[in-house]
Amino acid sequence: MILLSVVIALVLNSVSAQSPLARTEIGQPKSLAADYLLPSNIKPSLYEVELEPNFDAATFNGSIRITVSVVATTNAIVLHTYQLTVETASISLLDVNGAVVNSIAGTSFSNDDRQFYTISFEEVLVEGNVYTLIIDSFSGILNSQNDGFYLARYTDEEGNTRKLATTQFEATSARRAFPCFDERKLFDTIFVTENWPPHNSKPLVPGEPFPASMNQH
């Protein structure tokens, strides 16, 4: 088993979800209209994403930590999602000391092509403060459209067909892989970890052993 690490600096663009404190099915067409821009009261600075593809089912599970700064006091964080299922009970907010702060009042999905996923809080997020938004459980589709986090195939040196999970995040396709602020000006540094069954893809760069039935990429 191989441990592979990738640091990606990208442009990302959208996220979505639905009803308060329940699993949320997400998926709407894209739009680039100016009216569809996210609120400017929250600014992300770091994404830490873990994705685990299931090649047989053509699906994936994931978790994410987003470091955000509050530009203007608000009681909500609005992101994008597309064709994701978010486990809203897995959402939490940490302060700079790593302590859980603020209770989740509910979540909502815009149910239109803006693809807005809103997380509302019981108390306000104060201007100037820095938080870590955690979504510990979401899932999506390994699509065959070469978009977002998708399923590809190739033939190895022995003539065997292999499956490969890969990404295409421009211009607004990151939202198909994980909840995010999917606009060019709101993407900074992204750390991506992929956990994948070792028989599905040929390793690219060897690293430290990973003690599980999965490889990290």
ChimeraX attribute file (.defattr): number of C-alpha atoms within 10 A of each C-alpha:
attribute: neighborCount
match mode: 1-to-1
recipient: residues
	/A:1	18
	/A:2	18
	/A:3	19
	/A:4	19
	/A:5	15
	/A:6	11
	/A:7	11
	/A:8	12
	/A:9	12
	/A:10	16
	/A:11	21
	/A:12	28
	/A:13	27
	/A:14	30
	/A:15	32
	/A:16	33
	/A:17	33
	/A:18	24
	/A:19	15
	/A:20	18
	/A:21	18
	/A:22	16
	/A:23	17
	/A:24	22
	/A:25	19
	/A:26	24
	/A:27	22
	/A:28	16
	/A:29	10
	/A:30	15
	/A:31	14
	/A:32	12
	/A:33	9
	/A:34	7
	/A:35	8
	/A:36	13
	/A:37	16
	/A:38	21
	/A:39	13
	/A:40	11
	/A:41	16
	/A:42	23
	/A:43	21
	/A:44	21
	/A:45	15
	/A:46	17
	/A:47	23
	/A:48	16
	/A:49	20
	/A:50	20
	/A:51	24
	/A:52	21
	/A:53	25
	/A:54	18
	/A:55	17
	/A:56	8
	/A:57	9
	/A:58	15
	/A:59	17
	/A:60	23
	/A:61	22
	/A:62	23
	/A:63	21
	/A:64	22
	/A:65	21
	/A:66	22
	/A:67	19
	/A:68	18
	/A:69	19
	/A:70	19
	/A:71	16
	/A:72	16
	/A:73	14
	/A:74	16
	/A:75	16
	/A:76	21
	/A:77	22
	/A:78	24
	/A:79	25
	/A:80	29
	/A:81	32
	/A:82	30
	/A:83	23
	/A:84	25
	/A:85	23
	/A:86	31
	/A:87	19
	/A:88	24
	/A:89	16
	/A:90	15
	/A:91	21
	/A:92	18
	/A:93	20
	/A:94	17
	/A:95	15
	/A:96	11
	/A:97	8
	/A:98	10
	/A:99	11
	/A:100	14
	/A:101	15
	/A:102	17
	/A:103	13
	/A:104	20
	/A:105	14
	/A:106	18
	/A:107	24
	/A:108	20
	/A:109	25
	/A:110	16
	/A:111	15
	/A:112	12
	/A:113	15
	/A:114	24
	/A:115	28
	/A:116	29
	/A:117	29
	/A:118	22
	/A:119	23
	/A:120	20
	/A:121	19
	/A:122	12
	/A:123	14
	/A:124	12
	/A:125	23
	/A:126	14
	/A:127	14
	/A:128	11
	/A:129	14
	/A:130	20
	/A:131	22
	/A:132	24
	/A:133	20
	/A:134	17
	/A:135	22
	/A:136	19
	/A:137	18
	/A:138	24
	/A:139	22
	/A:140	25
	/A:141	21
	/A:142	26
	/A:143	17
	/A:144	13
	/A:145	11
	/A:146	15
	/A:147	20
	/A:148	25
	/A:149	27
	/A:150	23
	/A:151	22
	/A:152	17
	/A:153	13
	/A:154	12
	/A:155	10
	/A:156	11
	/A:157	7
	/A:158	6
	/A:159	8
	/A:160	9
	/A:161	13
	/A:162	14
	/A:163	17
	/A:164	16
	/A:165	22
	/A:166	15
	/A:167	17
	/A:168	17
	/A:169	20
	/A:170	16
	/A:171	18
	/A:172	25
	/A:173	24
	/A:174	28
	/A:175	28
	/A:176	31
	/A:177	30
	/A:178	34
	/A:179	32
	/A:180	25
	/A:181	31
	/A:182	26
	/A:183	21
	/A:184	14
	/A:185	12
	/A:186	18
	/A:187	20
	/A:188	16
	/A:189	15
	/A:190	19
	/A:191	16
	/A:192	17
	/A:193	21
	/A:194	21
	/A:195	21
	/A:196	21
	/A:197	16
	/A:198	14
	/A:199	12
	/A:200	16
	/A:201	17
	/A:202	11
	/A:203	16
	/A:204	9
	/A:205	10
	/A:206	12
	/A:207	14
	/A:208	10
	/A:209	12
	/A:210	13
	/A:211	10
	/A:212	10
	/A:213	10
	/A:214	17
	/A:215	22
	/A:216	25
	/A:217	21
